[in-house]
Amino acid sequence: MTQSTGPLAAQALACRRGRRKLFAGLDLQLEPGSVTWLRGTNGSGKTSLMRILAGLSQPFEGEVTWAGTPLRKAGMAARSSVLYIGHANALKDDLTLAESVAFLGGLSGIDGGQARARAALDRLGLASRADAAVRTLSQGQRRRGALARLALDDAPRTWILDEPFDALDQASVRILSRLIEANAARQGAVLLTSHQTIEIAGAREFDLEPWRAGP
């Protein structure tokens, strides 16, 4: 089933970690069809911002909205339209890779089971590891396995990806870049961080530095 995506936006957002305010007054809108490269120095709050936008953390100040509705009130339609992949790959060690990817896809509302998961793994170059237990995989294979969820998807969702290119070889970087472009082409939106230079058509930069806050 194809889902529509609405604009995910932040208004006057502030984040505090302990006694330290990381950023304040931040405004950001992730429009359908956009790819946004979130920039900032280590410790500037990139991961904190992404978790807030994904609904996994609450802002210290301000509001996140989905199509004009506060995200906390937007319900399952909004939550299922946002896919967050962080530093932790979220794969289940005791499942096979195909089982784990199918399970994670199901949590995101993506139907198709293991057959579709295997096709996604094949696209990421992991067909030969589909039946391997996740605990036996290398870090690079785990990362590609986690990202295979993106190859499962054909709906225009909002993807929030924290350092998705980490531990990937150049071939996998190209595959992931094309998946991101495809999501934008079907009017999804992507927000990502990367320490590497990215080569993604139409990507714009959003720098956290102007929003940095003092103590």
C-alpha positions in Angstrom: 0.0 0.0 0.0 1.4 3.4 -0.9 1.4 6.0 1.8 1.5 9.8 1.3 4.0 11.9 3.2 3.3 15.3 4.7 5.9 18.0 5.5 7.7 17.3 8.7 8.6 20.6 10.3 10.2 22.0 13.4 9.4 25.4 14.8 11.5 27.3 17.4 13.0 24.0 18.5 15.4 23.8 21.4 17.3 20.8 22.9 19.0 20.5 26.2 21.4 17.8 27.3 21.8 17.9 31.0 22.4 21.5 32.0 23.6 22.4 28.5 21.4 23.8 25.8 22.6 22.4 22.4 20.5 24.6 20.1 17.6 26.9 20.3 15.1 28.7 18.0 15.6 26.1 15.3 13.3 26.1 12.3 13.4 23.3 9.7 11.0 22.0 7.1 11.4 18.7 5.3 9.4 19.1 2.2 8.3 16.2 0.0 10.9 15.6 -2.7 13.8 17.1 -0.6 17.1 15.7 0.5 18.7 17.6 3.4 22.3 17.1 4.6 22.4 18.0 8.3 25.8 19.6 9.1 27.4 20.5 12.4 30.5 19.8 14.5 30.6 16.8 16.9 28.5 17.6 19.9 26.3 20.2 18.2 23.2 18.1 18.6 22.7 16.4 15.2 21.6 13.1 16.6 19.5 14.8 19.2 17.7 16.8 16.5 17.1 13.7 14.4 15.6 11.8 17.4 13.3 14.7 18.2 12.1 14.9 14.5 11.5 11.1 14.5 9.4 11.4 17.7 11.9 9.4 19.8 12.7 12.3 22.1 10.9 15.4 23.2 12.2 18.9 22.6 13.1 21.2 25.5 11.2 24.0 23.7 9.3 24.3 20.4 7.2 21.9 18.4 7.5 19.3 15.7 4.6 19.1 13.4 3.4 16.7 10.7 1.3 18.3 8.0 0.5 21.1 10.5 -0.5 18.8 13.3 1.8 18.4 16.4 3.7 15.1 15.9 2.7 13.8 19.3 -0.9 14.1 18.2 -0.6 13.1 14.6 -1.2 9.4 15.3 -0.1 6.2 13.6 -0.3 7.6 10.0 2.5 10.1 10.8 4.6 7.6 12.8 4.5 4.9 10.1 5.5 7.5 7.5 8.8 8.4 9.3 11.6 5.8 9.1 14.6 6.4 11.4 17.8 4.5 11.2 20.4 5.5 13.8 23.8 4.4 14.8 22.4 1.2 16.3 21.4 -1.2 13.4 18.5 -2.6 15.4 19.0 -6.1 13.9 18.1 -9.1 16.0 21.3 -11.2 16.7 19.4 -14.5 17.0 17.5 -14.1 13.8 18.8 -14.7 10.3 19.5 -11.5 8.4 16.4 -12.0 6.1 14.2 -12.7 9.2 15.5 -9.6 10.9 15.0 -7.3 7.9 11.5 -8.7 7.3 10.7 -8.1 11.0 11.9 -4.5 10.9 10.0 -3.9 7.7 6.9 -5.1 9.3 7.4 -2.7 12.2 7.5 0.1 9.6 4.3 -1.0 7.9 6.1 -2.6 4.9 4.4 -5.8 3.8 6.1 -8.6 1.8 7.8 -10.9 4.4 11.1 -12.7 3.8 10.8 -12.8 0.0 10.8 -9.1 -0.2 13.5 -8.9 2.4 15.7 -11.2 0.4 15.3 -9.1 -2.7 16.3 -6.0 -0.7 19.4 -7.8 0.7 20.3 -8.8 -2.9 20.2 -5.2 -3.9 22.7 -4.4 -1.1 25.0 -7.2 -2.1 24.0 -9.5 0.8 22.1 -12.3 -1.0 24.7 -14.9 0.2 24.3 -13.8 3.8 20.5 -13.8 3.9 20.3 -17.0 6.0 23.2 -16.2 8.2 22.5 -15.4 11.9 23.0 -11.6 12.4 25.5 -12.3 15.2 27.9 -13.8 12.7 28.0 -10.8 10.4 30.7 -8.1 10.2 29.9 -4.5 11.1 29.8 -3.6 7.5 27.4 -6.4 6.7 25.2 -5.4 9.6 25.1 -1.8 8.4 24.1 -2.9 4.9 21.5 -5.2 6.4 20.0 -2.4 8.4 19.9 -0.1 5.4 18.2 -2.9 3.3 15.0 -1.6 5.0 15.3 1.3 2.6 15.3 -1.0 -0.4 12.1 -2.6 0.9 10.3 0.7 0.7 8.4 2.0 -2.3 6.3 4.5 -0.4 7.1 8.2 -0.2 8.2 8.3 3.4 10.3 10.6 5.4 13.7 9.0 6.1 15.8 10.2 8.9 19.3 8.6 8.6 22.1 9.2 11.1 25.5 8.5 9.4 24.1 6.0 7.0 27.3 5.8 5.0 29.4 4.6 7.9 31.2 1.3 7.4 30.1 1.1 3.7 32.3 0.4 0.7 32.1 2.6 -2.3 29.7 0.3 -4.2 27.3 0.3 -1.2 27.6 4.1 -0.9 26.5 4.4 -4.5 23.5 2.0 -4.0 22.4 3.9 -0.9 22.7 7.3 -2.7 20.4 6.0 -5.5 17.9 4.7 -2.9 17.8 8.1 -1.3 17.3 9.8 -4.7 14.5 7.4 -5.5 12.7 8.2 -2.3 12.9 11.9 -3.1 11.7 11.3 -6.7 8.5 9.7 -5.4 8.0 12.7 -3.1 9.4 11.3 0.1 11.9 13.4 2.1 15.3 12.5 3.5 17.3 14.1 6.3 20.8 12.6 6.8 24.1 13.2 8.4 27.5 12.2 7.0 31.1 12.9 7.7 31.8 12.0 4.1 31.0 14.3 1.1 27.8 13.1 -0.4 26.9 12.9 -4.0 23.1 12.9 -4.1 21.2 14.8 -6.7 19.4 17.9 -5.4 20.7 17.6 -1.8 20.8 20.8 0.2 22.7 21.6 3.3 21.3 22.6 6.7 24.0 23.8 9.1 23.3 23.6 12.9 25.9 26.2 13.8 23.6 29.3 13.5 21.3 27.6 16.0 23.9 26.7 18.6 23.0 27.9 22.1 25.0 28.9 25.1 24.7 27.3 28.6 
